[in-house]
Amino acid sequence: MPALLGPGFSFHASRMRMAKVSAAQLAAMNAQRERCVLELGDARPDVILYACLVALMAAGPGEHQRVEGLVAEQLATGGSEAKVRSSAGALVEALHAIPARRVALVTPYLRPLAEQVVTYLEAAGFEIVDWRALEVEDNHAVGCIPGTEVMAAARSLDLSNADALVLSACVQMPSLPLIDDAEREFGVPVISAATAGAYSILKALDLPLTITGAGSLLRRDTAALIN
């Protein structure tokens, strides 16, 4: 988020501990939510983003709506009017905004978790035309996956019927420097969990969607001015 949104924003984070990206550890991570929201509420943020996509999607369809509601309720009891978003909900929001119905995905997850992401997006009304799971379980290692590996996975996808490519269905897996080049190479809108999160934050704050170097999703206002 700092790389995407840059100067003019302050950033506050509270970490939910997790070592391995597994169903059991994701559930244990989610159990830390109330503590993290309490810590962040003290900073009086304008927006809180629940920035782990698979943690919510692994819990089943519609989970982002339930959790965003619970976080908003918790904040309200402390007098906070912060807007609440999640990476899971932001990805759905961004795909609708493109608009995309047929979607291809690259994920870092083990295959069973990747399948839950596919199921979640299908339940939200999207057709997943192709997807890849890089099968990385170590949470630290996910943040160190080389861009060459991400792009190799993307190039192995059948994008002939895709309306959009999610180059990283994970906030942790690096992809931001790849997105503009990937759009030029593949000829479809390319987003990530992180760019979708930035999009959702800017929309929540009614700010311009004019970030350079992050794909066409975040050039929407610029494109409208040019047209």
C-alpha positions in Angstrom: 0.0 0.0 0.0 2.7 2.6 0.7 4.3 1.9 -2.7 0.9 2.3 -4.4 -0.6 5.2 -2.5 2.6 7.1 -1.7 2.9 10.5 0.0 -0.1 12.1 1.5 -1.2 8.9 3.3 -0.1 7.6 6.7 0.0 3.9 7.2 -0.7 1.9 10.3 -0.5 -1.9 10.6 -1.2 -4.6 13.1 0.0 -8.1 12.2 -1.9 -11.3 12.6 0.8 -13.9 13.2 1.1 -16.8 10.7 4.0 -18.9 9.6 2.5 -21.4 7.1 -0.3 -20.6 4.7 -2.5 -23.5 5.7 -6.2 -23.9 6.6 -5.4 -24.4 10.3 -3.0 -21.4 10.5 -5.4 -19.1 8.5 -8.1 -19.9 11.0 -5.8 -19.2 13.9 -4.8 -15.9 12.2 -8.4 -14.9 11.8 -8.9 -15.4 15.5 -6.6 -12.5 16.1 -8.8 -10.0 14.3 -10.4 -8.3 17.2 -7.0 -7.6 18.8 -5.7 -6.1 15.6 -8.8 -3.9 15.0 -8.6 -2.6 18.6 -5.0 -1.6 18.1 -5.7 0.1 14.7 -8.8 1.9 16.0 -6.6 3.9 18.3 -4.9 5.5 15.3 -8.2 6.9 14.1 -7.7 5.8 10.5 -10.1 6.8 7.7 -10.0 3.3 6.2 -9.1 -0.2 7.5 -8.2 -2.9 5.0 -8.2 -6.5 6.1 -5.2 -7.4 3.9 -5.2 -11.2 3.6 -7.3 -12.4 0.7 -7.1 -16.2 1.3 -7.8 -15.9 5.0 -11.4 -14.8 4.2 -11.9 -16.7 1.0 -10.9 -20.0 2.7 -13.8 -19.5 5.1 -16.4 -19.8 2.4 -18.4 -17.6 -0.1 -19.5 -14.2 1.1 -17.1 -14.2 4.1 -15.7 -10.8 3.3 -19.1 -9.2 3.7 -19.6 -10.9 7.1 -16.1 -9.9 8.4 -16.2 -6.4 7.1 -19.5 -6.0 9.0 -18.1 -7.4 12.2 -15.0 -5.1 12.0 -17.3 -2.1 11.4 -19.4 -3.0 14.4 -16.3 -3.3 16.6 -15.0 0.0 15.4 -18.3 1.7 16.0 -18.4 0.6 19.7 -15.1 2.6 20.1 -16.5 5.6 18.3 -14.7 5.1 15.1 -16.3 5.8 11.8 -13.5 4.2 9.7 -14.6 2.6 6.4 -13.8 -1.1 6.3 -12.6 -3.0 3.3 -10.9 -6.3 2.7 -8.6 -7.7 0.0 -11.2 -10.4 -0.7 -14.0 -7.9 -1.2 -11.7 -5.5 -3.0 -10.8 -8.1 -5.6 -14.5 -8.8 -6.3 -15.2 -5.0 -6.4 -12.3 -4.5 -8.9 -13.3 -7.3 -11.2 -16.8 -5.9 -11.4 -15.4 -2.5 -12.1 -13.3 -3.6 -15.1 -15.9 -5.2 -15.9 -14.8 -8.9 -16.1 -16.8 -12.0 -16.1 -14.2 -14.5 -17.2 -11.1 -14.4 -15.1 -7.7 -16.1 -15.0 -5.7 -16.4 -11.7 -2.1 -16.8 -10.5 -2.0 -17.8 -6.8 1.0 -18.7 -4.5 -1.1 -21.1 -2.4 -1.1 -24.8 -2.1 -3.6 -26.3 -4.5 -6.4 -27.0 -1.9 -6.4 -23.3 -0.8 -6.2 -22.1 -4.4 -9.3 -24.2 -5.2 -11.1 -22.4 -2.4 -10.2 -19.1 -4.0 -11.6 -20.3 -7.3 -14.8 -21.5 -5.6 -15.2 -18.2 -3.8 -14.9 -16.1 -7.0 -17.2 -18.5 -8.8 -19.8 -18.0 -6.1 -19.4 -14.2 -6.6 -20.5 -14.7 -10.2 -17.2 -15.0 -12.1 -16.1 -17.7 -14.4 -12.5 -18.8 -13.7 -11.2 -19.8 -17.2 -7.8 -21.0 -16.0 -5.6 -20.8 -12.9 -2.2 -21.7 -11.4 -1.1 -22.5 -7.9 2.6 -22.0 -7.1 2.3 -24.3 -4.1 4.3 -22.1 -1.6 3.3 -22.8 2.0 5.9 -20.8 3.9 4.4 -17.3 4.5 7.8 -15.6 4.4 8.7 -17.4 1.2 5.5 -16.1 -0.5 6.8 -12.6 -0.1 10.0 -13.6 -1.9 8.6 -15.3 -5.0 10.6 -14.0 -8.0 8.7 -12.1 -10.7 10.1 -14.4 -13.3 8.2 -17.3 -11.6 5.0 -15.3 -11.5 5.2 -14.3 -15.1 6.0 -17.9 -16.2 2.9 -19.1 -14.4 0.9 -16.3 -16.2 2.3 -17.3 -19.6 1.2 -20.9 -19.0 -2.4 -19.8 -18.7 -5.0 -20.0 -21.5 -6.1 -16.4 -21.7 -8.0 -16.7 -25.0 -11.4 -16.2 -23.3 -10.3 -14.2 -20.3 -11.6 -10.7 -19.6 -9.0 -10.1 -17.0 -5.9 -11.6 -15.3 -5.4 -11.6 -11.6 -1.6 -11.8 -11.6 -1.3 -12.2 -7.8 -4.4 -13.4 -5.9 -2.5 -12.6 -2.7 -1.4 -9.3 -1.2 1.9 -10.9 0.0 3.2 -12.2 -3.4 5.1 -9.5 -5.2 3.7 -8.4 -8.6 3.4 -4.6 -8.7 6.4 -4.1 -11.1 5.0 -6.7 -13.5 1.5 -5.4 -14.0 1.9 -2.7 -16.7 4.2 -5.0 -18.7 1.8 -7.9 -18.3 -1.1 -5.8 -19.6 0.9 -5.0 -22.7 2.0 -8.6 -23.2 -1.3 -10.3 -22.6 -3.7 -7.6 -24.0 -6.2 -7.9 -21.1 -6.6 -5.8 -17.8 -4.2 -7.1 -15.2 -4.8 -6.6 -11.5 -3.6 -8.0 -8.2 -5.0 -8.3 -4.7 -2.8 -5.3 -3.8 -3.9 -3.0 -6.7 -7.5 -4.0 -6.0 -7.0 -3.1 -2.4 -5.7 0.3 -3.4 -8.6 0.8 -5.8 -11.1 0.0 -3.0 -9.4 2.4 -0.6 -9.4 5.3 -3.1 -13.1 4.6 -3.9 -14.0 4.5 -0.2 -12.4 7.9 0.2 -13.8 9.3 -3.0 -10.3 10.1 -4.3 -9.0 10.0 -7.9 -8.1 6.6 -9.4 -4.9 8.0 -11.0 -1.9 5.9 -9.9 0.8 5.3 -12.5 2.6 2.0 -13.0 -0.2 -0.1 -11.5 -2.3 -1.1 -14.5 -5.4 0.2 -16.1 -7.6 -0.3 -13.1 -5.8 2.6 -11.4 -5.7 4.7 -14.5 -9.5 4.9 -14.9 -9.9 8.5 -14.0 -7.0 9.5 -16.3 -8.5 7.5 -19.2 -11.8 9.3 -18.6 -10.1 12.7 -18.8 -8.3 11.7 -22.1 -11.4 10.4 -23.7 
